[in-house]
Amino acid sequence: MIHQLGQIMVYVNNQDRALSFWTEILEFVIVEEINLEGMRWIEVAPSIDSETTIILHDKEKISSMQPELNVGTPSLMFFTNDLDELYSKLKNMQITVGDIVTVPRGKVFNFADYEDNYFAVMQKAKE
């Protein structure tokens, strides 16, 4: 059966701007970028050897190919080892961030990309 989450599809209005956010702001790397029959596939990840990657798809293109597909933004939770440093970095770069909140498993805050899609990042509490 299923043994791993491989890729997460994030549908965006502007692939170049989205790529800029993920690579320049969050320092993800480009794993692969392909143009195939008019469809651009951009795969990014926190590191080149990440087991799970994000595909930045053109929302309009995908919607025209598969109108029934839900192209809403998935709710993603990232993990970090230094939440305070990441929070300060994003805030200093004028990225929209929510408050840092303490939850039973650690500390978390949300942030928005250039298209106002919100994601969360957590630093797990030490056990």
CORVEN-V727686 format. One record per pair of residues at least 4 apart in sequence whose ideal C-beta (glycine too) atoms are under 8 Angstrom apart, sorted by the first residue. I is the first residue (numbers start at 0). J is the second residue. Records with the same first field share a line. If there is no record, write none. Layout:
I=J / J
//
This chain:
3=50 / 51
4=50 / 51
5=50 / 51 / 52
6=42 / 51 / 52 / 53 / 54
7=51 / 52 / 53 / 54 / 73 / 75
8=53 / 54 / 56 / 73
9=17 / 53 / 54 / 55 / 56 / 72 / 73 / 116
10=56 / 57 / 58 / 61 / 62 / 70 / 71 / 72
11=16 / 17 / 55 / 56 / 57 / 58 / 114 / 116
12=16 / 58 / 59 / 114
13=17 / 113 / 114
14=18 / 39 / 41 / 55 / 56 / 57
15=19
16=20 / 113 / 114
17=21 / 41 / 55 / 112 / 113 / 114
18=22 / 29 / 41 / 43 / 55
19=23 / 24 / 113
20=24 / 25 / 112 / 113
21=25 / 27 / 43 / 53 / 55 / 112
22=26 / 27 / 28 / 29 / 43
24=89 / 92 / 94
25=45
26=45
27=43 / 44 / 45 / 53
28=43 / 44 / 45 / 46 / 47
29=41 / 42 / 43
30=42 / 43 / 44 / 47 / 49 / 52
31=40 / 41 / 42
32=39 / 40 / 41 / 42
33=39 / 40
34=38 / 39 / 40
35=40
37=60
38=57 / 60
39=57 / 60
40=54 / 56
41=54 / 55 / 56
42=52 / 53 / 54 / 55
43=52 / 53 / 55
44=49 / 51 / 52 / 53
45=49 / 77
56=60 / 61
57=61
58=62 / 70
59=63
60=64
61=65 / 68 / 70
62=66 / 68 / 70
72=116 / 117
74=118 / 119
75=118 / 119
76=107 / 118 / 119 / 120 / 121
77=118 / 119 / 120 / 121
78=120 / 121 / 122 / 123
79=85 / 120 / 121 / 122
80=122
81=85 / 122
82=86 / 99 / 105 / 106 / 107 / 108 / 120 / 121 / 122
83=87 / 99
84=88
85=89 / 120
86=90 / 96 / 99 / 108
87=91
88=92
89=94 / 96 / 110
90=94 / 96
94=110 / 111
95=110 / 111 / 115
96=108 / 109 / 110 / 111
97=108 / 109 / 110
98=108
99=106 / 107 / 108
100=106 / 107 / 108
101=105 / 106
102=106 / 107 / 121
103=124
104=121 / 123 / 124
105=121 / 122 / 123 / 124
106=121 / 122 / 124
107=119 / 120 / 121 / 122
108=119 / 120
109=117 / 118 / 119 / 120
110=117 / 118 / 119 / 120
111=115 / 116 / 117 / 118
112=116 / 118
//
